[in-house]
Amino acid sequence: MVDNAVRYNVDEHGWVTIHSGTDRNSSATFCVTNSGPVIAATEVDFLFELFRRLRYDRTQQPRGSGLGLSIVRTVVRAHHGTVRARSREDGGLTLHVTMPNGTRTS
């Protein structure tokens, strides 16, 4: 998540914030936000699909293989967590992961 936030950021004056903690259920939370390019809200869910990348300028090579967020989703689901993404109005993306605290009840 952090690698993607850095890689898919704006070249000048870009920023990344990372927050971690626990919620009221003692689940671990992790949030990464960046100042990347504007992403349409309708495109956000597609970013979790294998090999999906945003459009890029014809003169530039794509920056990655399109695996990053699909791997994040797979790992989070394997640990019974949730991941959600939200585009930011002024550009960039916020990714929020919640992982259960590990206490299991029958």
C-alpha positions as CSV (number, residue, x, y, z in Angstrom):
1,M,0.0,0.0,0.0
2,V,2.8,2.4,0.9
3,D,4.8,1.5,-2.2
4,N,1.7,2.2,-4.4
5,A,1.1,5.5,-2.6
6,V,4.6,6.7,-3.4
7,R,4.8,5.2,-6.9
8,Y,1.4,6.5,-8.0
9,N,1.8,10.0,-6.7
10,V,2.3,13.4,-8.3
11,D,5.9,14.3,-9.2
12,E,5.9,17.8,-7.6
13,H,4.9,18.5,-4.0
14,G,3.4,15.0,-3.6
15,W,2.7,13.7,-0.1
16,V,1.7,10.4,1.6
17,T,0.2,10.0,5.1
18,I,0.1,6.8,7.0
19,H,-2.1,6.3,10.1
20,S,-2.3,3.1,12.2
21,G,-4.1,2.2,15.3
22,T,-7.0,0.2,16.7
23,D,-10.8,0.8,16.5
24,R,-13.4,0.4,19.2
25,N,-13.4,-3.4,18.6
26,S,-9.6,-3.6,19.1
27,S,-9.2,-4.4,15.4
28,A,-6.0,-3.1,13.8
29,T,-6.5,-0.2,11.4
30,F,-4.1,1.1,8.7
31,C,-4.8,4.0,6.5
32,V,-2.7,5.3,3.6
33,T,-3.5,8.5,1.7
34,N,-1.6,10.1,-1.2
35,S,-1.9,13.2,-3.3
36,G,-1.8,11.4,-6.6
37,P,-3.7,12.0,-9.8
38,V,-7.4,12.5,-9.8
39,I,-9.2,9.1,-9.9
40,A,-12.9,8.9,-10.8
41,A,-14.9,7.4,-8.1
42,T,-16.3,4.9,-10.6
43,E,-12.7,3.6,-11.3
44,V,-11.7,2.9,-7.7
45,D,-13.1,-0.6,-7.4
46,F,-11.3,-1.6,-10.7
47,L,-7.9,-0.9,-9.1
48,F,-8.3,-4.0,-7.0
49,E,-8.6,-6.2,-10.1
50,L,-5.5,-8.2,-11.4
51,F,-3.4,-6.3,-13.9
52,R,-5.6,-3.2,-13.7
53,R,-3.7,0.1,-14.0
54,L,-4.9,3.7,-14.5
55,R,-4.5,5.3,-17.9
56,Y,-1.1,6.8,-18.5
57,D,0.3,9.2,-21.0
58,R,1.2,7.6,-24.3
59,T,4.9,8.7,-24.0
60,Q,5.3,7.1,-20.5
61,Q,5.7,3.5,-19.6
62,P,3.3,2.1,-17.0
63,R,4.7,2.3,-13.6
64,G,3.7,-1.2,-12.4
65,S,2.2,-4.5,-13.3
66,G,-1.2,-3.9,-11.8
67,L,-0.8,-6.4,-9.0
68,G,-0.3,-4.2,-6.0
69,L,-3.9,-3.6,-4.8
70,S,-5.1,-7.0,-5.8
71,I,-2.4,-8.5,-3.6
72,V,-3.4,-6.2,-0.8
73,R,-7.0,-7.3,-1.1
74,T,-6.1,-11.0,-1.2
75,V,-3.9,-10.8,1.9
76,V,-6.4,-8.7,3.9
77,R,-9.3,-11.1,3.0
78,A,-7.1,-14.1,3.9
79,H,-6.9,-12.6,7.4
80,H,-10.6,-11.9,7.5
81,G,-10.1,-8.2,7.3
82,T,-11.6,-5.5,5.1
83,V,-10.0,-3.1,2.7
84,R,-11.7,-0.1,1.1
85,A,-10.6,2.7,-1.1
86,R,-11.9,6.2,-1.7
87,S,-10.8,8.7,-4.3
88,R,-9.9,12.1,-3.1
89,E,-11.6,15.1,-4.8
90,D,-8.4,17.0,-5.3
91,G,-6.5,13.9,-6.4
92,G,-5.1,10.7,-4.9
93,L,-6.6,7.9,-3.0
94,T,-7.3,6.8,0.6
95,L,-6.9,3.1,1.4
96,H,-8.2,1.9,4.7
97,V,-7.6,-1.6,6.0
98,T,-9.1,-3.1,9.1
99,M,-7.8,-6.4,10.5
100,P,-9.7,-8.3,13.2
101,N,-8.0,-8.6,16.6
102,G,-7.5,-12.3,16.4
103,T,-9.9,-13.2,19.2
104,R,-12.2,-15.9,17.8
105,T,-15.6,-17.0,19.3
106,S,-17.3,-20.2,18.3
